[in-house]
Amino acid sequence: MSNEMLQQMVDDSKGIVFFGGAGVSTESGIPDFRSVDGLYHQKYDWPPEEILSHTFFLRRTKEFFRFYRDKMLALDAKPNQAHLKLAQWEREGKLLGIVTQNIDGLHHAAGNKKVFELHGCVHRNYCTACGKSFSAEYIRDSKEEIPHCDACGGLIKPDVVLYEEGLDNDTLSGAVHVIRQADLMIVAGTSLTVYPAAGLVQYFHGKHLVLINRDPTPMDSEADLVIHDKVGQVLGSLK
């Protein structure tokens, strides 16, 4: 019944915005951070929150890249039913944009163009000295423990937002713009506990707010429809 209600909302919508978190990519084999079997519950010499901080990147760069290559570069992952459905909606002109907390690049891989990556993307990397761009494969395949620029020798940094770093203003303003324009907002695969990203939902003033998440969220009571299920299965069942 819930899926039928969602289908009706999608059919009636003139502009959908999708806001997604880690739960959108778990069906592609990428673990989330906060679930029982996620990265935060695995054992390392330091907590993942510390390893993935700006300070740690600068002070323990070798250990940062060891963890980053091991746990953050899921380069073999493929888009799942959720990514493919969103790409279809964009082709059909129903989807205004995707706002994502994920850094895996799977929305682009599925064919979406209007993607606002709040926390950056592993497929963008740059030399901190000269600005030259590098692929995720360059980081993965580098023989150096700490990857350096092949042009100037400078340190390469992934274009992902680490703890202690702020979100990109242009990405934020673009996300707010599409959220304000939409008449249907689908929030999926996110606990809505990570700020400032989670605060973006407040900019939605459209007709229907839908939450799809395996576990309850702080905003369940404010949604028009709540579905506790896997995102790919739900979206994959729609036309």
C-alpha positions as CSV (number, residue, x, y, z in Angstrom):
1,M,0.0,0.0,0.0
2,S,2.8,2.4,0.9
3,N,4.5,1.8,-2.5
4,E,1.1,2.5,-4.2
5,M,0.8,5.8,-2.4
6,L,4.4,6.7,-3.4
7,Q,3.6,5.9,-7.0
8,Q,0.6,8.2,-6.9
9,M,2.7,11.0,-5.5
10,V,5.4,10.5,-8.2
11,D,2.8,10.4,-10.9
12,D,1.2,13.7,-9.6
13,S,4.5,15.5,-9.1
14,K,5.8,18.1,-11.5
15,G,9.2,18.3,-9.8
16,I,10.9,15.8,-7.6
17,V,14.0,16.4,-5.4
18,F,15.8,13.4,-3.9
19,F,17.9,13.7,-0.8
20,G,19.9,10.6,-0.1
21,G,22.4,9.2,2.4
22,A,24.5,6.1,2.9
23,G,21.5,3.8,2.8
24,V,21.1,4.5,-0.9
25,S,24.4,2.8,-1.6
26,T,24.3,-0.1,0.8
27,E,22.6,-2.2,-1.9
28,S,25.6,-1.6,-4.1
29,G,27.8,-3.2,-1.5
30,I,29.1,0.0,0.1
31,P,28.7,-0.1,4.0
32,D,27.2,2.8,5.8
33,F,28.9,4.4,8.8
34,R,26.4,4.3,11.6
35,S,24.6,0.9,11.2
36,V,25.4,-1.9,13.5
37,D,27.8,-3.4,10.9
38,G,29.0,0.0,9.6
39,L,32.4,1.5,9.7
40,Y,31.9,3.2,13.1
41,H,31.6,-0.3,14.8
42,Q,34.7,-1.8,13.3
43,K,38.0,-1.7,15.1
44,Y,40.9,0.5,14.1
45,D,43.8,2.2,16.0
46,W,41.7,5.4,15.8
47,P,38.0,6.0,15.5
48,P,36.9,6.6,11.9
49,E,35.6,10.1,12.8
50,E,39.2,11.0,13.9
51,I,40.9,9.3,10.8
52,L,38.5,11.2,8.5
53,S,39.3,14.6,10.0
54,H,41.3,17.5,8.5
55,T,43.7,17.4,11.4
56,F,44.4,13.7,11.1
57,F,44.9,14.1,7.3
58,L,47.6,16.7,8.0
59,R,49.3,15.0,11.0
60,R,49.0,11.3,10.1
61,T,48.7,11.4,6.3
62,K,50.1,7.9,5.8
63,E,47.5,6.3,8.2
64,F,44.8,8.5,6.6
65,F,45.4,7.1,3.1
66,R,45.8,3.5,4.4
67,F,42.2,3.7,5.9
68,Y,40.9,5.8,2.9
69,R,42.1,3.2,0.3
70,D,40.9,0.3,2.4
71,K,37.4,1.6,3.3
72,M,36.4,4.6,1.2
73,L,37.4,3.6,-2.4
74,A,34.7,1.2,-3.4
75,L,35.6,1.6,-7.1
76,D,34.0,-1.7,-8.2
77,A,30.6,-0.8,-6.9
78,K,27.8,-0.4,-9.5
79,P,24.6,1.7,-9.4
80,N,21.6,-0.2,-7.9
81,Q,17.9,0.1,-8.6
82,A,17.6,3.4,-6.6
83,H,20.3,5.1,-8.7
84,L,18.9,3.8,-12.0
85,K,15.3,4.9,-11.2
86,L,16.5,8.4,-10.3
87,A,18.4,8.5,-13.6
88,Q,15.2,7.5,-15.4
89,W,13.2,10.2,-13.7
90,E,15.8,12.8,-14.7
91,R,15.7,11.7,-18.4
92,E,11.9,11.9,-18.2
93,G,12.1,15.5,-16.8
94,K,10.4,14.6,-13.5
95,L,13.5,14.9,-11.3
96,L,14.8,18.5,-10.5
97,G,18.0,17.2,-8.8
98,I,19.7,14.9,-6.3
99,V,21.2,16.1,-3.1
100,T,23.5,13.4,-1.7
101,Q,25.6,12.9,1.4
102,N,27.5,10.1,-0.4
103,I,30.9,10.4,-1.9
104,D,30.9,7.3,-4.1
105,G,29.8,8.9,-7.4
106,L,27.2,6.3,-8.2
107,H,24.5,8.8,-9.1
108,H,26.8,10.1,-11.9
109,A,27.7,6.6,-12.9
110,A,23.9,5.9,-13.3
111,G,23.6,8.8,-15.7
112,N,22.3,11.7,-13.4
113,K,23.7,15.1,-14.2
114,K,22.0,17.3,-11.6
115,V,23.7,16.0,-8.5
116,F,24.7,18.1,-5.5
117,E,27.4,16.1,-3.7
118,L,27.4,17.8,-0.2
119,H,30.4,15.8,1.0
120,G,32.4,15.7,-2.2
121,C,33.4,12.7,-4.3
122,V,36.2,10.2,-4.3
123,H,36.5,10.5,-8.1
124,R,37.8,14.1,-7.7
125,N,41.3,14.5,-6.2
126,Y,43.6,17.5,-6.5
127,C,47.2,18.5,-5.8
128,T,47.3,20.8,-2.9
129,A,50.3,22.6,-4.4
130,C,49.5,23.1,-8.1
131,G,45.8,22.1,-8.3
132,K,46.2,19.3,-10.9
133,S,43.3,16.8,-10.9
134,F,43.7,13.1,-10.4
135,S,41.3,10.1,-10.6
136,A,40.3,7.8,-7.8
137,E,42.3,5.1,-9.6
138,Y,45.4,7.1,-9.4
139,I,45.0,7.3,-5.6
140,R,44.2,3.5,-5.4
141,D,47.1,2.4,-7.7
142,S,49.8,4.8,-6.5
143,K,52.9,2.9,-5.3
144,E,53.5,5.6,-2.7
145,E,51.8,5.2,0.7
146,I,51.1,9.0,0.4
147,P,50.1,9.9,-3.2
148,H,52.0,12.8,-4.7
149,C,51.4,14.9,-7.8
150,D,53.3,13.6,-10.9
151,A,53.8,17.2,-12.1
152,C,55.1,19.1,-9.1
153,G,55.4,16.5,-6.3
154,G,52.8,18.1,-4.1
155,L,50.5,16.3,-1.7
156,I,47.2,15.0,-3.3
157,K,44.0,15.4,-1.3
158,P,40.7,13.7,-2.1
159,D,37.9,16.3,-2.8
160,V,35.8,15.0,0.0
161,V,34.6,17.0,3.0
162,L,36.5,15.8,6.1
163,Y,35.4,16.4,9.7
164,E,36.4,20.0,10.7
165,E,35.9,21.2,7.1
166,G,32.9,23.2,5.9
167,L,30.6,22.3,3.0
168,D,31.1,24.0,-0.4
169,N,28.9,27.1,-0.6
170,D,28.0,26.7,-4.2
171,T,26.9,23.1,-3.7
172,L,24.8,24.1,-0.7
173,S,23.1,27.0,-2.5
174,G,22.4,24.7,-5.5
175,A,20.9,22.1,-3.2
176,V,18.7,24.6,-1.4
177,H,17.5,26.0,-4.8
178,V,16.2,22.6,-6.1
179,I,14.7,21.7,-2.7
180,R,12.7,25.0,-2.7
181,Q,11.5,24.4,-6.3
182,A,10.3,20.8,-5.8
183,D,6.7,19.8,-5.0
184,L,7.8,16.2,-3.9
185,M,10.8,15.6,-1.7
186,I,12.0,12.0,-1.2
187,V,14.4,11.6,1.7
188,A,16.0,8.2,1.6
189,G,18.8,6.1,3.3
190,T,19.7,8.7,5.8
191,S,19.4,9.0,9.6
192,L,18.9,12.8,9.3
193,T,21.3,13.3,12.2
194,V,24.3,14.7,10.4
195,Y,24.3,18.5,10.2
196,P,24.4,20.8,8.3
197,A,23.2,18.4,5.6
198,A,20.1,17.1,7.5
199,G,19.0,20.7,8.1
200,L,18.4,21.1,4.3
201,V,15.0,19.4,4.6
202,Q,13.7,22.6,6.3
203,Y,13.9,24.4,3.0
204,F,11.2,22.1,1.4
205,H,7.8,23.7,1.3
206,G,6.2,21.6,-1.4
207,K,3.3,19.3,-1.4
208,H,4.6,15.9,-0.1
209,L,7.6,14.8,2.0
210,V,8.4,11.1,1.8
211,L,10.9,9.3,4.0
212,I,12.4,5.9,3.0
213,N,14.8,4.5,5.6
214,R,15.4,1.1,7.2
215,D,15.3,2.7,10.7
216,P,13.1,5.5,12.1
217,T,14.4,9.1,11.8
218,P,13.7,12.3,13.8
219,M,11.5,13.6,11.0
220,D,9.2,10.6,10.6
221,S,6.3,12.4,12.3
222,E,6.6,15.3,9.9
223,A,6.4,13.2,6.7
224,D,3.4,12.5,4.6
225,L,4.6,9.0,3.9
226,V,7.2,6.9,5.8
227,I,8.5,3.6,4.4
228,H,10.8,1.5,6.5
229,D,12.5,-0.6,3.8
230,K,15.5,-0.7,1.5
231,V,15.7,2.2,-0.9
232,G,16.5,0.3,-4.0
233,Q,13.7,-2.2,-3.5
234,V,11.2,0.6,-3.0
235,L,12.2,2.8,-5.9
236,G,12.8,-0.2,-8.1
237,S,9.2,-1.2,-7.7
238,L,7.9,2.1,-9.2
239,K,7.2,2.8,-12.8
